[in-house]
């Protein structure tokens, strides 16, 4: 017999007040990252021998731009979740831990915005 | 009311230095280290993209840095960390499905992760040099 209330069962949350989102997001982004990172490696290799105009045209072309952005977003979400675990594991001081967690989020968002800006400018910019 | 003295005298669970080093343990540590390394690799990727967006001058500077000996060394490490973390992640998917927990399987997965990551890294660099 379960001691849980019907509402508790529906919500599926324990005392931590959050479910398995962290684990699940980590796994989903991991799955997405496998093809996306291969794509990213191919794109980087393709730009090695290219001059600036060729590299700009490649990175700004629809297929490559969308693929690079997908890799960046999926990679960043995965990266943030992973670093969160490392911070929670190794920083015992509560204030420092919370500070590091905020820093982790800020850094991730900032890197994301920088990449989105770059790909957008390469795609639409002069 | 607990004080800091009672807190520090609590029994601690055994940590890394207590255990004999095993392959699966080393692979777990490398998975975490490569993950953390990729965090900083992402900064390089962002810099590369932003430099391309800024213009030919900035892109040439980034290209020169990445093309230098030290730059190539870092990028080689970046490539290896990426593939090692990727295969290590696939290993986690296998474990998520409830498979690969036997002693021989765990050891095999460790060998595949190490060998596979090195092979993919070297292959990538051969392709990169051959294509350019």
gemmi code that builds the backbone of each chain (N, CA, C; Angstrom):
import gemmi

chains = {
    "A": [
        ("UNK", (0.833, -1.202, 0.000), (0.000, 0.000, 0.000), (0.873, 1.261, 0.000)),
        ("UNK", (0.556, 2.179, -0.855), (1.339, 3.409, -0.925), (0.817, 4.436, 0.074)),
        ("UNK", (1.742, 5.144, 0.673), (1.374, 6.198, 1.623), (1.215, 7.545, 0.929)),
        ("UNK", (1.387, 7.570, -0.377), (1.373, 8.850, -1.080), (-0.050, 9.268, -1.424)),
        ("UNK", (-0.252, 10.575, -1.467), (-1.574, 11.101, -1.838), (-1.726, 10.998, -3.354)),
        ("UNK", (-2.964, 10.977, -3.849), (-3.159, 10.926, -5.311), (-2.470, 12.081, -6.026)),
        ("UNK", (-2.532, 13.273, -5.414), (-1.881, 14.432, -6.038), (-0.368, 14.227, -6.110)),
        ("UNK", (0.185, 13.698, -5.021), (1.625, 13.429, -4.976), (2.045, 12.452, -6.057)),
        ("UNK", (1.196, 11.443, -6.282), (1.492, 10.439, -7.311), (1.494, 11.070, -8.694)),
        ("UNK", (0.500, 11.956, -8.930), (0.390, 12.598, -10.232), (1.606, 13.494, -10.493)),
        ("UNK", (1.993, 14.232, -9.473), (3.138, 15.143, -9.636), (4.443, 14.364, -9.775)),
        ("UNK", (4.497, 13.208, -9.140), (5.678, 12.362, -9.250), (6.926, 12.968, -8.638)),
        ("UNK", (6.757, 13.845, -7.683), (7.914, 14.500, -7.076), (8.147, 13.993, -5.648)),
        ("UNK", (9.403, 13.889, -5.270), (9.739, 13.487, -3.916), (9.972, 14.694, -3.046)),
        ("UNK", (10.696, 14.486, -1.954), (10.933, 15.576, -1.016), (11.850, 16.655, -1.598)),
        ("UNK", (12.580, 16.312, -2.656), (13.476, 17.288, -3.282), (12.696, 18.330, -4.075)),
        ("UNK", (11.404, 18.111, -4.274), (10.499, 19.033, -4.963), (10.776, 19.177, -6.443)),
        ("UNK", (11.645, 18.362, -6.930), (11.794, 18.330, -8.376), (12.048, 16.889, -8.774)),
        ("UNK", (11.614, 16.548, -9.956), (11.699, 15.159, -10.370), (13.014, 14.808, -11.013)),
        ("UNK", (12.947, 14.157, -12.143), (14.163, 13.642, -12.768), (14.569, 14.488, -13.972)),
        ("UNK", (14.152, 15.773, -13.958), (14.435, 16.623, -15.118), (15.926, 16.703, -15.429)),
        ("UNK", (16.726, 16.872, -14.358), (18.164, 17.026, -14.564), (18.743, 15.829, -15.306)),
        ("UNK", (18.435, 14.648, -14.777), (18.914, 13.405, -15.397), (18.419, 13.302, -16.838)),
        ("UNK", (17.127, 13.568, -17.014), (16.513, 13.386, -18.315), (17.051, 14.372, -19.348)),
        ("UNK", (17.177, 15.644, -18.959), (17.733, 16.650, -19.875), (19.175, 16.307, -20.252)),
        ("UNK", (19.929, 15.798, -19.263), (21.318, 15.415, -19.517), (21.373, 14.310, -20.565)),
        ("UNK", (20.459, 13.345, -20.453), (20.461, 12.220, -21.389), (19.973, 12.641, -22.777)),
        ("UNK", (18.933, 13.470, -22.827), (18.390, 13.892, -24.123), (19.408, 14.747, -24.877)),
        ("UNK", (20.051, 15.677, -24.164), (21.060, 16.501, -24.839), (22.272, 15.655, -25.220)),
        ("UNK", (22.575, 14.640, -24.410), (23.694, 13.740, -24.736), (23.422, 13.025, -26.054)),
        ("UNK", (22.194, 12.536, -26.194), (21.796, 11.828, -27.417), (21.899, 12.770, -28.618)),
        ("UNK", (21.387, 13.994, -28.458), (21.429, 14.971, -29.548), (22.866, 15.355, -29.877)),
        ("UNK", (23.707, 15.414, -28.846), (25.083, 15.861, -29.041), (25.904, 14.919, -29.924)),
        ("UNK", (25.579, 13.621, -29.908), (26.386, 12.671, -30.686), (26.434, 13.052, -32.168)),
        ("UNK", (25.286, 13.136, -32.882), (25.379, 13.559, -34.287), (25.794, 15.024, -34.435)),
        ("UNK", (25.335, 15.888, -33.526), (25.629, 17.322, -33.657), (27.119, 17.614, -33.535)),
        ("UNK", (27.831, 16.899, -32.656), (29.260, 17.159, -32.493), (30.066, 16.642, -33.686)),
        ("UNK", (29.602, 15.509, -34.261), (30.252, 15.044, -35.498), (30.084, 16.103, -36.590)),
        ("UNK", (28.879, 16.676, -36.663), (28.586, 17.727, -37.636), (29.505, 18.933, -37.421)),
        ("UNK", (29.644, 19.320, -36.159), (30.471, 20.471, -35.804), (31.935, 20.246, -36.207)),
        ("UNK", (32.421, 19.028, -35.951), (33.808, 18.692, -36.303), (34.006, 18.805, -37.813)),
        ("UNK", (33.032, 18.314, -38.585), (33.113, 18.382, -40.056), (33.121, 19.846, -40.513)),
        ("UNK", (32.265, 20.668, -39.901), (32.204, 22.093, -40.257), (33.543, 22.776, -39.972)),
        ("UNK", (34.111, 22.492, -38.809), (35.389, 23.112, -38.441), (36.479, 22.694, -39.429)),
        ("UNK", (36.516, 21.401, -39.766), (37.522, 20.911, -40.716), (37.340, 21.586, -42.080)),
        ("UNK", (36.078, 21.788, -42.492), (35.800, 22.393, -43.791), (36.279, 23.842, -43.874)),
        ("UNK", (36.407, 24.513, -42.725), (36.822, 25.919, -42.755), (38.339, 26.092, -42.673)),
        ("UNK", (39.069, 25.006, -42.398), (40.519, 25.148, -42.195), (41.201, 25.737, -43.425)),
        ("UNK", (40.922, 25.161, -44.575), (41.587, 25.605, -45.798), (40.907, 26.793, -46.470)),
        ("UNK", (39.736, 27.194, -45.933), (38.958, 28.242, -46.580), (39.495, 29.631, -46.240)),
        ("UNK", (39.349, 30.578, -47.187), (39.672, 31.968, -46.852), (38.473, 32.568, -46.124)),
        ("UNK", (38.577, 33.843, -45.743), (37.518, 34.418, -44.902), (36.140, 34.397, -45.564)),
        ("UNK", (36.092, 34.793, -46.845), (34.805, 34.863, -47.547), (34.155, 33.484, -47.635)),
        ("UNK", (34.985, 32.468, -47.901), (34.462, 31.099, -48.002), (33.961, 30.605, -46.647)),
        ("UNK", (34.743, 30.877, -45.595), (34.353, 30.453, -44.244), (33.059, 31.124, -43.811)),
        ("UNK", (32.963, 32.428, -44.120), (31.757, 33.206, -43.776), (30.537, 32.652, -44.514)),
        ("UNK", (30.726, 32.358, -45.800), (29.625, 31.835, -46.603), (29.174, 30.471, -46.081)),
        ("UNK", (30.152, 29.643, -45.679), (29.819, 28.307, -45.169), (29.068, 28.408, -43.840)),
        ("UNK", (29.641, 29.182, -42.896), (29.034, 29.278, -41.559), (27.689, 29.991, -41.598)),
        ("UNK", (27.491, 30.833, -42.619), (26.231, 31.560, -42.721), (25.194, 30.883, -43.588)),
        ("UNK", (25.561, 29.766, -44.219), (24.583, 29.050, -45.050), (23.548, 28.376, -44.154)),
        ("UNK", (22.279, 28.313, -44.623), (21.186, 27.859, -43.746), (21.447, 26.539, -43.027)),
        ("UNK", (21.826, 25.511, -43.742), (21.996, 24.188, -43.153), (23.083, 24.196, -42.070)),
        ("UNK", (24.225, 24.799, -42.411), (25.345, 24.835, -41.469), (25.005, 25.708, -40.258)),
        ("UNK", (24.412, 26.885, -40.509), (24.093, 27.805, -39.407), (23.128, 27.162, -38.411)),
        ("UNK", (22.083, 26.530, -38.933), (21.092, 25.890, -38.057), (21.730, 24.722, -37.311)),
        ("UNK", (22.544, 23.943, -38.006), (23.226, 22.811, -37.366), (24.177, 23.258, -36.275)),
        ("UNK", (24.954, 24.322, -36.558), (25.899, 24.838, -35.562), (25.138, 25.359, -34.338)),
        ("UNK", (24.038, 26.071, -34.576), (23.245, 26.585, -33.452), (22.647, 25.445, -32.629)),
        ("UNK", (22.174, 24.403, -33.299), (21.630, 23.248, -32.584), (22.723, 22.623, -31.709)),
        ("UNK", (23.923, 22.483, -32.272), (25.050, 21.912, -31.525), (25.398, 22.790, -30.331)),
        ("UNK", (25.415, 24.106, -30.549), (25.762, 25.044, -29.485), (24.735, 24.979, -28.343)),
        ("UNK", (23.454, 25.038, -28.696), (22.406, 25.057, -27.664), (22.370, 23.727, -26.896)),
        ("UNK", (22.345, 22.622, -27.621), (22.316, 21.309, -26.966), (23.584, 21.099, -26.127)),
        ("UNK", (24.713, 21.474, -26.695), (25.988, 21.339, -25.986), (26.027, 22.181, -24.724)),
        ("UNK", (25.534, 23.416, -24.814), (25.567, 24.317, -23.655), (24.654, 23.835, -22.533)),
        ("UNK", (23.469, 23.348, -22.876), (22.551, 22.835, -21.848), (23.198, 21.648, -21.134)),
        ("UNK", (23.785, 20.756, -21.923), (24.461, 19.571, -21.382), (25.639, 19.979, -20.493)),
        ("UNK", (26.396, 20.956, -20.981), (27.568, 21.453, -20.273), (27.203, 22.072, -18.930)),
        ("UNK", (26.129, 22.861, -18.926), (25.690, 23.517, -17.698), (25.251, 22.484, -16.660)),
        ("UNK", (24.497, 21.488, -17.101), (24.030, 20.451, -16.178), (25.201, 19.665, -15.605)),
        ("UNK", (26.180, 19.366, -16.471), (27.349, 18.605, -16.024), (28.170, 19.375, -15.020)),
        ("UNK", (28.411, 20.661, -15.304), (29.199, 21.484, -14.388), (28.451, 21.685, -13.073)),
        ("UNK", (27.130, 21.726, -13.135), (26.318, 21.849, -11.916), (26.606, 20.688, -10.965)),
        ("UNK", (26.689, 19.482, -11.519), (26.957, 18.297, -10.690), (28.349, 18.377, -10.070)),
        ("UNK", (29.327, 18.813, -10.883), (30.698, 18.931, -10.377), (30.745, 19.934, -9.225)),
        ("UNK", (30.074, 21.079, -9.401), (30.045, 22.107, -8.352), (29.383, 21.554, -7.095)),
        ("UNK", (28.253, 20.893, -7.250), (27.530, 20.346, -6.092), (28.342, 19.287, -5.374)),
        ("UNK", (29.161, 18.560, -6.128), (29.972, 17.493, -5.524), (31.173, 18.028, -4.751)),
        ("UNK", (31.803, 19.080, -5.269), (33.122, 19.449, -4.748), (33.159, 20.725, -3.934)),
        ("UNK", (32.094, 21.520, -3.925), (32.130, 22.757, -3.131), (31.213, 22.594, -1.923)),
        ("UNK", (31.796, 22.308, -0.746), (30.980, 22.049, 0.428), (30.377, 23.319, 1.035)),
        ("UNK", (31.055, 24.461, 0.874), (30.568, 25.720, 1.439), (29.330, 26.183, 0.678)),
        ("UNK", (28.231, 26.352, 1.417), (26.932, 26.624, 0.792), (26.926, 27.923, -0.028)),
        ("UNK", (27.491, 28.990, 0.548), (27.487, 30.286, -0.150), (28.309, 30.208, -1.428)),
        ("UNK", (29.489, 29.584, -1.313), (30.356, 29.460, -2.491), (29.717, 28.579, -3.557)),
        ("UNK", (29.031, 27.544, -3.074), (28.375, 26.626, -4.001), (27.295, 27.354, -4.807)),
        ("UNK", (26.463, 28.109, -4.097), (25.381, 28.833, -4.775), (25.958, 29.866, -5.736)),
        ("UNK", (27.018, 30.545, -5.295), (27.684, 31.511, -6.165), (28.209, 30.858, -7.428)),
        ("UNK", (28.834, 29.696, -7.262), (29.396, 28.975, -8.413), (28.282, 28.500, -9.346)),
        ("UNK", (27.164, 28.100, -8.771), (26.036, 27.641, -9.598), (25.472, 28.795, -10.436)),
        ("UNK", (25.382, 29.993, -9.809), (24.934, 31.172, -10.562), (25.919, 31.499, -11.680)),
        ("UNK", (27.213, 31.449, -11.318), (28.264, 31.750, -12.285), (28.187, 30.794, -13.475)),
        ("UNK", (27.928, 29.530, -13.156), (27.799, 28.500, -14.190), (26.665, 28.845, -15.158)),
        ("UNK", (25.535, 29.249, -14.600), (24.389, 29.612, -15.439), (24.687, 30.860, -16.258)),
        ("UNK", (25.252, 31.877, -15.604), (25.569, 33.121, -16.315), (26.540, 32.855, -17.458)),
        ("UNK", (27.587, 32.078, -17.177), (28.590, 31.782, -18.202), (27.957, 31.058, -19.380)),
        ("UNK", (27.113, 30.077, -19.078), (26.458, 29.309, -20.139), (25.592, 30.210, -21.019)),
        ("UNK", (24.779, 31.054, -20.373), (23.884, 31.938, -21.121), (24.689, 32.920, -21.967)),
        ("UNK", (25.750, 33.460, -21.380), (26.576, 34.435, -22.092), (27.253, 33.805, -23.313)),
        ("UNK", (27.801, 32.612, -23.136), (28.433, 31.906, -24.263), (27.388, 31.636, -25.345)),
        ("UNK", (26.195, 31.249, -24.910), (25.110, 30.964, -25.851), (24.737, 32.188, -26.659)),
        ("UNK", (24.572, 33.325, -25.967), (24.203, 34.567, -26.647), (25.297, 34.976, -27.638)),
        ("UNK", (26.557, 34.825, -27.224), (27.675, 35.175, -28.101), (27.646, 34.323, -29.372)),
        ("UNK", (27.415, 33.038, -29.219), (27.387, 32.135, -30.374), (26.200, 32.431, -31.284)),
        ("UNK", (25.036, 32.677, -30.682), (23.839, 32.979, -31.475), (24.043, 34.292, -32.242)),
        ("UNK", (24.614, 35.286, -31.544), (24.900, 36.564, -32.206), (25.847, 36.344, -33.396)),
        ("UNK", (26.894, 35.546, -33.163), (27.891, 35.315, -34.209), (27.273, 34.630, -35.425)),
        ("UNK", (26.517, 33.566, -35.195), (25.918, 32.833, -36.317), (24.866, 33.693, -37.016)),
        ("UNK", (24.112, 34.489, -36.228), (23.116, 35.376, -36.830), (23.792, 36.400, -37.724)),
        ("UNK", (24.892, 36.987, -37.238), (25.600, 38.003, -38.036), (26.206, 37.375, -39.291)),
        ("UNK", (26.744, 36.167, -39.146), (27.312, 35.476, -40.303), (26.222, 35.138, -41.318)),
        ("UNK", (25.012, 34.931, -40.834), (23.902, 34.551, -41.718), (23.250, 35.753, -42.383)),
        ("UNK", (22.984, 36.801, -41.569), (22.199, 37.937, -42.081), (23.021, 39.217, -42.246)),
        ("UNK", (24.167, 39.274, -41.601), (24.946, 40.511, -41.558), (25.612, 40.845, -42.883)),
        ("UNK", (26.127, 42.046, -42.947), (26.789, 42.491, -44.154), (28.135, 41.812, -44.334)),
    ],
    "B": [
        ("UNK", (21.584, 21.824, 19.107), (22.328, 22.764, 18.252), (23.700, 22.170, 17.930)),
        ("UNK", (23.958, 21.940, 16.710), (25.240, 21.331, 16.360), (26.306, 22.409, 16.186)),
        ("UNK", (27.481, 22.122, 16.668), (28.593, 23.057, 16.516), (29.538, 22.519, 15.450)),
        ("UNK", (30.533, 23.334, 15.111), (31.447, 22.912, 14.058), (32.314, 21.725, 14.509)),
        ("UNK", (32.547, 21.610, 15.846), (33.390, 20.497, 16.322), (32.662, 19.159, 16.160)),
        ("UNK", (31.354, 19.146, 16.507), (30.630, 17.888, 16.348), (30.501, 17.545, 14.870)),
        ("UNK", (30.411, 18.578, 14.058), (30.279, 18.372, 12.623), (31.539, 17.717, 12.049)),
        ("UNK", (32.727, 18.220, 12.502), (33.965, 17.712, 11.932), (34.315, 16.316, 12.443)),
        ("UNK", (33.753, 15.917, 13.611), (34.082, 14.598, 14.139), (33.136, 13.508, 13.648)),
        ("UNK", (32.235, 13.889, 12.746), (31.349, 12.882, 12.182), (32.153, 11.865, 11.374)),
        ("UNK", (31.709, 10.613, 11.364), (32.422, 9.650, 10.516), (32.255, 10.004, 9.045)),
        ("UNK", (33.336, 9.871, 8.300), (33.297, 10.196, 6.877), (33.232, 8.906, 6.065)),
        ("UNK", (32.523, 8.980, 4.947), (32.512, 7.818, 4.070), (33.867, 7.734, 3.369)),
        ("UNK", (34.308, 6.526, 3.053), (35.616, 6.409, 2.403), (35.631, 7.112, 1.050)),
        ("UNK", (36.754, 7.697, 0.722), (36.865, 8.425, -0.535), (37.967, 7.814, -1.397)),
        ("UNK", (38.282, 8.496, -2.501), (39.202, 7.982, -3.512), (40.465, 7.287, -2.984)),
        ("UNK", (41.134, 7.927, -2.002), (42.440, 7.410, -1.585), (42.359, 6.076, -0.850)),
        ("UNK", (41.145, 5.697, -0.392), (40.966, 4.437, 0.336), (40.963, 3.250, -0.634)),
        ("UNK", (40.369, 3.462, -1.791), (40.146, 2.350, -2.707), (41.344, 2.092, -3.611)),
        ("UNK", (41.451, 0.849, -4.027), (42.444, 0.479, -5.036), (41.933, 1.022, -6.367)),
        ("UNK", (42.848, 1.586, -7.147), (42.453, 2.164, -8.431), (42.008, 1.060, -9.396)),
        ("UNK", (40.814, 1.202, -9.949), (40.341, 0.227, -10.931), (40.079, 0.938, -12.256)),
        ("UNK", (39.963, 0.147, -13.322), (39.769, 0.714, -14.655), (38.476, 1.517, -14.749)),
        ("UNK", (37.396, 0.946, -14.221), (36.111, 1.636, -14.312), (36.138, 2.955, -13.548)),
        ("UNK", (36.872, 2.934, -12.436), (37.003, 4.144, -11.614), (37.780, 5.228, -12.378)),
        ("UNK", (38.880, 4.794, -12.997), (39.693, 5.730, -13.793), (38.863, 6.302, -14.942)),
        ("UNK", (38.084, 5.449, -15.597), (37.263, 5.913, -16.720), (36.216, 6.921, -16.257)),
        ("UNK", (35.660, 6.662, -15.065), (34.673, 7.585, -14.505), (35.308, 8.950, -14.246)),
        ("UNK", (36.532, 8.924, -13.695), (37.245, 10.180, -13.415), (37.562, 10.905, -14.723)),
        ("UNK", (38.047, 10.143, -15.721), (38.383, 10.768, -17.008), (37.130, 11.354, -17.663)),
        ("UNK", (35.992, 10.671, -17.492), (34.737, 11.177, -18.067), (34.414, 12.553, -17.489)),
        ("UNK", (34.584, 12.680, -16.188), (34.302, 13.961, -15.529), (35.332, 15.020, -15.925)),
        ("UNK", (36.602, 14.618, -15.969), (37.659, 15.573, -16.330), (37.484, 16.054, -17.771)),
        ("UNK", (37.182, 15.142, -18.696), (36.985, 15.556, -20.088), (35.755, 16.453, -20.205)),
        ("UNK", (34.721, 16.146, -19.413), (33.524, 16.989, -19.416), (33.843, 18.408, -18.998)),
        ("UNK", (34.619, 18.528, -17.926), (35.023, 19.852, -17.450), (35.914, 20.538, -18.491)),
        ("UNK", (36.787, 19.759, -19.123), (37.670, 20.299, -20.153), (36.888, 20.835, -21.340)),
        ("UNK", (35.818, 20.123, -21.690), (34.991, 20.552, -22.824), (34.280, 21.866, -22.539)),
        ("UNK", (34.055, 22.143, -21.257), (33.470, 23.431, -20.853), (34.339, 24.563, -21.392)),
        ("UNK", (35.649, 24.395, -21.218), (36.564, 25.444, -21.656), (36.824, 25.358, -23.161)),
        ("UNK", (36.648, 24.174, -23.713), (36.698, 24.024, -25.160), (35.572, 24.796, -25.833)),
        ("UNK", (34.416, 24.828, -25.168), (33.264, 25.562, -25.695), (33.568, 27.049, -25.781)),
        ("UNK", (34.362, 27.539, -24.832), (34.795, 28.944, -24.890), (35.590, 29.198, -26.170)),
        ("UNK", (36.451, 28.236, -26.531), (37.246, 28.367, -27.756), (36.338, 28.388, -28.981)),
        ("UNK", (35.329, 27.522, -28.970), (34.371, 27.471, -30.078), (33.639, 28.804, -30.216)),
        ("UNK", (33.211, 29.349, -29.072), (32.500, 30.627, -29.071), (33.409, 31.735, -29.611)),
        ("UNK", (34.659, 31.729, -29.155), (35.612, 32.739, -29.630), (35.797, 32.634, -31.140)),
        ("UNK", (35.912, 31.410, -31.627), (36.105, 31.170, -33.055), (34.911, 31.704, -33.855)),
        ("UNK", (33.697, 31.391, -33.411), (32.492, 31.856, -34.097), (32.383, 33.381, -34.062)),
        ("UNK", (32.629, 33.961, -32.881), (32.536, 35.423, -32.734), (33.583, 36.109, -33.604)),
        ("UNK", (34.795, 35.548, -33.656), (35.853, 36.149, -34.480), (35.470, 36.118, -35.961)),
        ("UNK", (34.820, 35.028, -36.375), (34.367, 34.940, -37.766), (33.302, 35.991, -38.045)),
        ("UNK", (32.455, 36.264, -37.046), (31.386, 37.246, -37.218), (31.930, 38.668, -37.222)),
        ("UNK", (33.004, 38.898, -36.445), (33.551, 40.261, -36.353), (34.171, 40.703, -37.687)),
        ("UNK", (34.974, 39.830, -38.270), (35.556, 40.210, -39.551), (36.847, 39.483, -39.879)),
        ("UNK", (37.404, 39.759, -41.063), (38.600, 39.028, -41.528), (39.787, 39.132, -40.576)),
        ("UNK", (39.987, 40.313, -39.959), (41.131, 40.515, -39.066), (41.058, 39.624, -37.853)),
        ("UNK", (39.899, 39.663, -37.174), (39.700, 38.862, -35.968), (39.765, 37.368, -36.292)),
        ("UNK", (39.204, 36.997, -37.451), (39.193, 35.590, -37.850), (40.610, 35.100, -38.133)),
        ("UNK", (41.416, 35.986, -38.751), (42.811, 35.628, -39.042), (43.589, 35.432, -37.753)),
        ("UNK", (43.321, 36.278, -36.754), (43.987, 36.152, -35.453), (43.634, 34.811, -34.802)),
        ("UNK", (42.327, 34.493, -34.778), (41.885, 33.220, -34.196), (42.522, 32.046, -34.933)),
        ("UNK", (42.552, 32.163, -36.255), (43.124, 31.099, -37.080), (44.611, 30.906, -36.784)),
        ("UNK", (45.314, 32.029, -36.579), (46.743, 31.966, -36.277), (46.973, 31.301, -34.917)),
        ("UNK", (46.132, 31.646, -33.949), (46.272, 31.062, -32.602), (45.993, 29.559, -32.650)),
        ("UNK", (44.894, 29.179, -33.307), (44.544, 27.757, -33.384), (45.540, 26.979, -34.245)),
        ("UNK", (46.128, 27.663, -35.215), (47.068, 27.006, -36.117), (48.475, 26.871, -35.550)),
        ("UNK", (48.769, 27.613, -34.476), (50.103, 27.524, -33.869), (50.296, 26.152, -33.233)),
        ("UNK", (51.540, 25.849, -32.868), (51.816, 24.530, -32.289), (50.999, 24.304, -31.019)),
        ("UNK", (51.015, 25.311, -30.148), (50.258, 25.206, -28.892), (48.754, 25.110, -29.171)),
        ("UNK", (48.305, 25.895, -30.152), (46.896, 25.871, -30.531), (46.467, 24.507, -31.028)),
        ("UNK", (47.302, 23.914, -31.873), (46.998, 22.577, -32.386), (46.997, 21.550, -31.273)),
        ("UNK", (47.931, 21.708, -30.340), (48.011, 20.782, -29.196), (46.725, 20.849, -28.373)),
        ("UNK", (46.263, 22.075, -28.112), (45.022, 22.262, -27.350), (43.835, 21.680, -28.121)),
        ("UNK", (43.801, 21.945, -29.439), (42.703, 21.434, -30.254), (42.726, 19.908, -30.341)),
        ("UNK", (43.937, 19.341, -30.342), (44.049, 17.876, -30.353), (43.461, 17.314, -29.053)),
        ("UNK", (43.803, 17.947, -27.945), (43.249, 17.549, -26.648), (41.741, 17.736, -26.606)),
        ("UNK", (41.282, 18.825, -27.206), (39.846, 19.133, -27.293), (39.140, 18.004, -28.063)),
        ("UNK", (39.724, 17.624, -29.209), (39.146, 16.555, -30.032), (39.058, 15.254, -29.238)),
        ("UNK", (40.159, 14.920, -28.565), (40.175, 13.673, -27.794), (39.154, 13.720, -26.650)),
        ("UNK", (39.108, 14.843, -25.940), (38.153, 14.982, -24.830), (36.725, 14.828, -25.338)),
        ("UNK", (36.459, 15.420, -26.509), (35.119, 15.344, -27.093), (34.729, 13.895, -27.384)),
        ("UNK", (35.634, 13.161, -28.051), (35.308, 11.780, -28.420), (35.297, 10.863, -27.200)),
        ("UNK", (36.200, 11.108, -26.265), (36.230, 10.268, -25.063), (34.944, 10.447, -24.257)),
        ("UNK", (34.517, 11.700, -24.122), (33.299, 12.002, -23.382), (32.071, 11.449, -24.131)),
        ("UNK", (32.145, 11.495, -25.466), (31.039, 10.998, -26.288), (30.873, 9.482, -26.130)),
        ("UNK", (31.976, 8.741, -26.252), (31.889, 7.279, -26.116), (31.557, 6.915, -24.667)),
        ("UNK", (32.114, 7.676, -23.724), (31.773, 7.462, -22.318), (30.284, 7.675, -22.077)),
        ("UNK", (29.708, 8.613, -22.815), (28.275, 8.881, -22.709), (27.453, 7.736, -23.277)),
        ("UNK", (27.907, 7.186, -24.401), (27.231, 6.026, -25.000), (27.276, 4.850, -24.012)),
        ("UNK", (28.414, 4.710, -23.321), (28.574, 3.679, -22.284), (27.518, 3.875, -21.192)),
        ("UNK", (27.259, 5.138, -20.851), (26.222, 5.422, -19.847), (24.841, 5.023, -20.357)),
        ("UNK", (24.605, 5.227, -21.672), (23.322, 4.802, -22.254), (23.168, 3.286, -22.145)),
        ("UNK", (24.255, 2.562, -22.379), (24.214, 1.096, -22.257), (23.876, 0.709, -20.817)),
        ("UNK", (24.495, 1.406, -19.878), (24.204, 1.126, -18.462), (22.763, 1.507, -18.115)),
        ("UNK", (22.267, 2.601, -18.721), (20.882, 3.031, -18.472), (19.889, 1.954, -18.890)),
        ("UNK", (20.259, 1.170, -19.913), (19.377, 0.103, -20.381), (19.522, -1.155, -19.521)),
        ("UNK", (20.345, -1.049, -18.492), (20.504, -2.174, -17.564), (21.483, -3.230, -18.043)),
        ("UNK", (22.295, -2.874, -19.047), (23.262, -3.840, -19.577), (24.696, -3.387, -19.298)),
        ("UNK", (25.622, -4.326, -19.460), (27.040, -3.985, -19.380), (27.593, -3.816, -17.977)),
        ("UNK", (26.945, -4.440, -16.990), (27.422, -4.293, -15.614), (28.350, -5.422, -15.173)),
        ("UNK", (28.450, -6.476, -15.966), (29.329, -7.594, -15.608), (30.786, -7.163, -15.602)),
        ("UNK", (31.632, -7.935, -14.920), (33.034, -7.537, -14.790), (33.727, -7.460, -16.151)),
        ("UNK", (33.512, -8.484, -16.982), (34.149, -8.508, -18.302), (33.602, -7.384, -19.177)),
        ("UNK", (32.298, -7.128, -19.086), (31.675, -6.087, -19.912), (32.150, -4.697, -19.513)),
        ("UNK", (32.246, -4.488, -18.213), (32.712, -3.182, -17.739), (34.126, -2.904, -18.243)),
        ("UNK", (34.965, -3.940, -18.181), (36.348, -3.808, -18.624), (36.401, -3.570, -20.130)),
        ("UNK", (35.528, -4.277, -20.848), (35.469, -4.111, -22.306), (35.037, -2.690, -22.672)),
        ("UNK", (34.033, -2.176, -21.951), (33.553, -0.813, -22.209), (34.656, 0.213, -21.955)),
        ("UNK", (35.450, -0.031, -20.922), (36.569, 0.873, -20.629), (37.571, 0.864, -21.771)),
        ("UNK", (37.861, -0.336, -22.279), (38.832, -0.467, -23.375), (38.298, 0.177, -24.652)),
        ("UNK", (36.990, -0.023, -24.924), (36.368, 0.574, -26.116), (36.417, 2.104, -26.025)),
        ("UNK", (36.139, 2.631, -24.831), (36.137, 4.083, -24.649), (37.528, 4.657, -24.900)),
        ("UNK", (38.532, 4.012, -24.328), (39.907, 4.489, -24.497), (40.376, 4.333, -25.946)),
        ("UNK", (40.248, 3.122, -26.481), (40.702, 2.833, -27.838), (39.915, 3.607, -28.875)),
        ("UNK", (38.607, 3.639, -28.699), (37.731, 4.326, -29.645), (37.992, 5.815, -29.697)),
        ("UNK", (38.193, 6.421, -28.519), (38.422, 7.865, -28.492), (39.750, 8.215, -29.161)),
        ("UNK", (40.775, 7.398, -28.906), (42.071, 7.649, -29.540), (41.972, 7.454, -31.057)),
        ("UNK", (41.280, 6.390, -31.471), (41.138, 6.095, -32.906), (40.375, 7.211, -33.614)),
        ("UNK", (39.259, 7.641, -33.030), (38.453, 8.705, -33.653), (39.223, 10.024, -33.710)),
        ("UNK", (39.993, 10.304, -32.652), (40.787, 11.537, -32.620), (41.821, 11.540, -33.739)),
        ("UNK", (42.572, 10.442, -33.845), (43.618, 10.353, -34.860), (43.001, 10.389, -36.259)),
        ("UNK", (41.888, 9.673, -36.439), (41.185, 9.661, -37.724), (40.747, 11.074, -38.114)),
        ("UNK", (40.182, 11.806, -37.146), (39.728, 13.180, -37.397), (40.883, 14.059, -37.865)),
        ("UNK", (42.033, 13.896, -37.214), (43.180, 14.740, -37.569), (43.792, 14.332, -38.901)),
        ("UNK", (43.728, 13.043, -39.214), (44.188, 12.601, -40.540), (43.296, 13.212, -41.615)),
        ("UNK", (41.980, 13.152, -41.396), (41.021, 13.730, -42.346), (41.249, 15.237, -42.475)),
        ("UNK", (41.454, 15.898, -41.316), (41.655, 17.353, -41.331), (42.894, 17.735, -42.130)),
        ("UNK", (43.981, 16.972, -41.970), (45.208, 17.293, -42.701), (45.090, 16.909, -44.172)),
        ("UNK", (44.432, 15.769, -44.436), (44.300, 15.292, -45.816), (43.391, 16.210, -46.633)),
        ("UNK", (42.371, 16.787, -45.980), (41.394, 17.603, -46.699), (41.901, 19.016, -46.956)),
        ("UNK", (43.026, 19.374, -46.373), (43.491, 20.754, -46.520), (44.923, 20.863, -47.021)),
    ],
}
model = gemmi.Model(1)
for chain_id, residues in chains.items():
    chain = gemmi.Chain(chain_id)
    for i, (resn, *xyz) in enumerate(residues, 1):
        res = gemmi.Residue()
        res.name, res.seqid = resn, gemmi.SeqId(i, " ")
        for name, pos in zip(("N", "CA", "C"), xyz):
            atom = gemmi.Atom()
            atom.name, atom.element = name, gemmi.Element(name[0])
            atom.pos, atom.b_iso = gemmi.Position(*pos), 0.0
            res.add_atom(atom)
        chain.add_residue(res)
    model.add_chain(chain)
structure = gemmi.Structure()
structure.add_model(model)
structure.setup_entities()
